[in-house]
Amino acid sequence: MRRLLLASFLGIVLVALAISSVPFAFFIQTVERERLLTTLERDAFVIAGKAEEALESLSPSDLRPVRDLAQEYRDAGGARVVVTDEQGIVVVTNDPEENRAGVSYLSRPEFAEATAGQISTGERYSETLGLTLVYVAVPVFSGQNIVGAVRLTFDKAVIDAEVSRQLTGILIVALTTLALGGALALILSRTLARGIRELEHASESFAGGDLSARAREDVGPSDIRALAGGFNAMAEKVSALVETQRRFASDASHQLRTPLTALMLRIEGLRESVKPTAKVTERFDALEHEIARLNRLIDGLLALGRAGAEKTPVVSVDASSCARERVESWRSLAEESGVTLDSHIEENVTITAAETALEHILDVYIDNALAVSPAGSNITVLLTREGSAVTLLVQDEGPGVSDEVARRAFDRFWRGGSSYEGSGLGLAIVKELADASGASVALETRENGGAQARVVFQT
């Protein structure tokens, strides 16, 4: 019996560690990859800003500083840099092993997308280098025109090495916890008391993702209480590891914003020091626009990471009051745009949802509707209840949406065209919050014109 209980206990610990550690390992890999992609994208736009005038003239004297900057970036441990003109012809590269100046890269998907005004990210295998590379390609803007593209590539093995280092630490903690649990099981296997049910319930909740779950230490005989204490110690260690990663994501956001803020201050200072001609003003406005877009992208990435990585508690929400409050908050902005914001909200409607999910979803839906609504049109917010389902609709009188937009609108980074000013993350965050709330979302074309965004909650 004692051996059976020992084997059972060790099995439970192993399962709990596997269920909690494997998703956490994937989370670390995702965070590390997104951090590198965000860093590469930031660096790519910095190089793009330096290359703007050089790509307009394409003179050797103007290209030389760009080439020197790319080489300095590579020497400092940065990525491989390739700069092309608007035709996809390579004009600058910092890779001595693959100097292809004058070669057309337009056939490569990332350059085709970048010269079309889109940011392209992904992975691909380089037969020339024999490496799997992570790449970011961004357009180079001069005002509203695209004058070229910048691509940065980084060895994927660097990400894998960092993830392996962090997973090694997790494995050590897991094995240590397992060893302590085995030793404790030798003592606790003498009896089976009523407190084992409390411990079983806590372990199931913890393995299911509730990192706040703890076993009661005041139930059962002393050996069961000691077992509950051992489980709680393990839970604290795993929770501490998760919290460390969350703090890392928060610190990363500050590190990303610091250089952008410094760049904006330098641009403002430079604007004041030069003669304000129309062309100079246009270029400064374009630079500030791109920095603002980067800040929006960073905010969206962090919000998306928090929505996807954290297990948000589901609470009861007064949907009627929340919807009325958000409509009133947006009404003045709608009036400034010449748009009428109406609402038809049922009284005393309550839903179960993640905290702040309803407010955030409604804000994104109304913001998107305002972006496409012409002056003199109406936006209508409807909240209705039918049985246990509560439906929230935001209807506009804009151009409507195509089948492709309706199908892909909630995908990350998909913006339905390069002219859209957003980051492509708003509706993706909506989808994450809806999933956390047990709700469903959809974007549809109305029969009488315009579009409607839908979310269905449960009471």
BAVOBA-445195 format. One record per residue (C-alpha): residue in three letters; x, y, z. Coordinates in steps of 0.05 Angstrom, whole numbers, plus 5000, padded with zeros to 4 digits. Layout:
<atoms>
ALAXYZ/...
</atoms>
This chain:
<atoms>
MET500050005000/ARG505650475018/ARG509150354951/LEU502550454915/LEU501351114950/LEU508451334936/ALA507851164863/SER501051514859/PHE503852144893/LEU509852164847/GLY505252084788/ILE500952664810/VAL507053114819/LEU509852924751/VAL503253074717/ALA502453734753/LEU509453954734/ALA508553744662/ILE501854094655/SER504454734685/SER511454734655/VAL510054544583/PRO505255134569/PHE509955584607/ALA515755354562/PHE511755534501/PHE510156204533/ILE517556354544/GLN519156174472/THR513556634446/VAL515757214491/GLU523057154470/ARG521357114396/GLU516557714400/ARG521858114438/LEU526957994384/LEU522058144328/THR520058794362/THR527358984371/LEU528958824299/GLU522959224275/ARG525059824317/ASP532159784290/ALA529659694219/PHE525560334223/VAL531560704253/ILE535860484194/ALA530060644146/GLY529761354174/LYS537261434162/ALA536661154092/GLU530861584069/GLU534762144036/ALA539961664008/LEU534661253974/GLU531661873943/SER538262063910/LEU541761383906/SER548361753901/PRO554561383927/SER556161953974/ASP549261924006/LEU549361164009/ARG556061134044/PRO553561354113/VAL547860844108/ARG552960304091/ASP557360514149/LEU551360504196/ALA549459804173/GLN556559554184/GLU556959874253/TYR550359534270/ARG553158854248/ASP559758954285/ALA555959114349/GLY552658434346/GLY546458634307/ALA542958304250/ARG544558254176/VAL541958874140/VAL539658924067/VAL537059584039/THR533659623971/ASP530860173929/GLU523460203911/GLN524659723853/GLY527559193901/ILE534759293877/VAL539959193933/VAL543759833946/VAL546759694016/THR548459054052/ASN552858924113/ASP553958184099/PRO561058084072/GLU559357364054/GLU553357554012/ASN554658223980/ARG549258263926/ALA549059003912/GLY545359113847/VAL541458463851/SER533758493850/TYR530558213914/LEU523458393892/SER521857653880/ARG522757523955/PRO515957573990/GLU518458014047/PHE521258544000/ALA514958513957/GLU510758654018/ALA515459194045/THR515759573980/ALA508159533979/GLY507959894046/GLN507059304094/ILE511359044151/SER513458324138/THR515957844192/GLY517257104193/GLU522356544188/ARG525856224129/TYR531655764115/SER537656074080/GLU541055564034/THR546856044024/LEU548356104099/GLY545655424120/LEU541655764176/THR534355864195/LEU533456614198/VAL528257054233/TYR526957674190/VAL523458344193/ALA522458764130/VAL519759484133/PRO518360014081/VAL522360654076/PHE517661244071/SER519061934044/GLY512762314062/GLN507161874034/ASN511661543982/ILE515460893990/VAL522760973966/GLY525560303987/ALA525559754039/VAL530059514097/ARG530558784118/LEU533958534182/THR535357794191/PHE537557454255/ASP539856744269/LYS534056354299/ALA539055934339/VAL540256534384/ILE532856514406/ASP533155764416/ALA539455834459/GLU536156354504/VAL529855934512/SER534055314528/ARG537755704582/GLN531255914616/LEU528155224609/THR534254924643/GLY532855344704/ILE525555124704/LEU527654394697/ILE532254454757/VAL526654754800/ALA521854214775/LEU526653644791/THR528153944859/THR520853994874/LEU519753284851/ALA525353024896/LEU522353394956/GLY515553114939/GLY518252404935/ALA521552455003/LEU515252735033/ALA511152175002/LEU515251645040/ILE512651945106/LEU505652115084/SER504151425052/ARG502251115121/THR495151335120/LEU489751625076/ALA485752165111/ARG479952605094/GLY484653185077/ILE486952825014/ARG480653064977/GLU482453784991/LEU489453674965/GLU486853324903/HIS482153894888/ALA487854404896/SER492554014850/GLU487253954796/SER485854704798/PHE493254864795/ALA494554384737/GLY488554704701/GLY491955384702/ASP489555704767/LEU496355894796/SER493056184858/ALA490355504880/ARG493155264947/ALA491654664991/ARG488654755060/GLU493754615114/ASP488754565171/VAL484953945146/GLY486653215164/PRO492152915207/SER499153195212/ASP501952795153/ILE496553055106/ARG497553765130/ALA505053695117/LEU503453445046/ALA499054055035/GLY504854495057/GLY509554155008/PHE504554254951/ASN503754984969/ALA511355084969/MET511654784899/ALA505955234876/GLU509455854903/LYS515855684864/VAL512155564798/SER507956194809/ALA514256594823/LEU517256364758/VAL511056574720/GLU511057254755/THR518357344737/GLN516657264664/ARG510857744669/ARG515458264701/PHE520358144645/ALA514958304594/SER513358954632/ASP520659154636/ALA521459004562/SER515959504547/HIS519760054583/GLN526159864546/LEU522459914480/ARG519360584496/THR525760914521/PRO529360954453/LEU522961164419/THR521961724469/ALA529161944460/LEU528361934384/MET522062354388/LEU525662864432/ARG531462904383/ILE526662994325/GLU523063554362/GLY529663894377/LEU531863824305/ARG525264104280/GLU526364734321/SER533464814296/VAL532064794221/LYS528465274175/PRO521065064172/THR519964964097/ALA514064564071/LYS518463974051/VAL522063964118/THR515564004156/GLU512663434115/ARG518662994131/PHE518463144205/ASP511062994206/ALA512362334171/LEU517762154222/GLU513262324281/HIS507661924249/GLU511961304244/ILE514361374316/ALA507061444339/ARG505360824299/LEU511060434332/ASN508460644400/ARG501460394382/LEU504359744358/ILE508259654423/ASP502059794464/GLY498159294423/LEU503458754429/LEU503858834504/ALA496258834512/LEU495758224468/GLY501257874507/ARG497658014573/ALA490957784545/GLY493857134519/ALA498856964574/GLU494957124637/LYS489056714663/THR484057274673/PRO478657134726/VAL471457124701/VAL466857584741/SER459657824738/VAL459058474699/ASP453258974695/ALA453259004619/SER447759524614/SER451360034658/CYS458059894626/ALA455459974555/ARG451860624571/GLU458160904604/ARG462560744544/VAL457561024495/GLU457261684533/SER464861714535/TRP465361644459/ARG459462094441/SER463262754443/LEU468862474399/ALA463662214350/GLU460362904346/GLU467163224331/SER467562754271/GLY460562934248/VAL457862244267/THR451762094309/LEU452661564362/ASP446161234383/SER444760654430/HIS439160164446/ILE441059814511/GLU436659344550/GLU436159464625/ASN438959014679/VAL443158574634/THR448658194670/ILE454057764638/THR459957344660/ALA466457594629/ALA473757734643/GLU474958384681/THR474859004635/ALA473558554574/LEU466858874557/GLU469659584562/HIS475659414519/ILE471659044466/LEU466559604461/ASP472160134456/VAL475459764399/TYR468959654362/ILE466860394368/ASP473760644349/ASN473860204287/ALA466860434268/LEU468861174274/ALA474861054230/VAL470560834171/SER464261254183/PRO463261854137/ALA460862514165/GLY453362544173/SER452661794185/ASN450361414246/ILE453560894292/THR448860474334/VAL450560064395/LEU445459514413/LEU445459074475/THR440058524475/ARG438757894516/GLU435657254490/GLY435556674539/SER442456584568/ALA445856954510/VAL447357694511/THR449058014444/LEU452858674436/LEU452758984366/VAL456259604339/GLN453359804272/ASP456060334224/GLU454160624157/GLY461060564126/PRO463360174065/GLY462159494096/VAL466958914096/SER468858394045/ASP468557644059/GLU476157634067/VAL476058204118/ALA470457864157/ARG474357214158/ARG481257494176/ALA479658134216/PHE481257804283/ASP488057534260/ARG494257854290/PHE497458414249/TRP492358344193/ARG489959044174/GLY486158934108/GLY490659394068/SER496859824077/SER492760474081/TYR489760284148/GLU492860684204/GLY492160164259/SER497159644283/GLY492859044264/LEU492358834338/GLY485859154363/LEU481158604340/ALA486258064357/ILE486058314429/VAL478458314425/LYS478757574405/GLU483457404463/LEU478957754514/ALA472657424484/ASP475956734489/ALA477856874562/SER470557064575/GLY467556464539/ALA464556924487/SER464456924410/VAL465957494362/ALA464457634289/LEU464958194237/GLU459358224186/THR456558644129/ARG449558924140/GLU444258814087/ASN442759564081/GLY450159764078/GLY455559864129/ALA458459354177/GLN456859084246/ALA461558804298/ARG458558274343/VAL460357954410/VAL455957444446/PHE456757334521/GLN453356854569/THR449457074630/
</atoms>
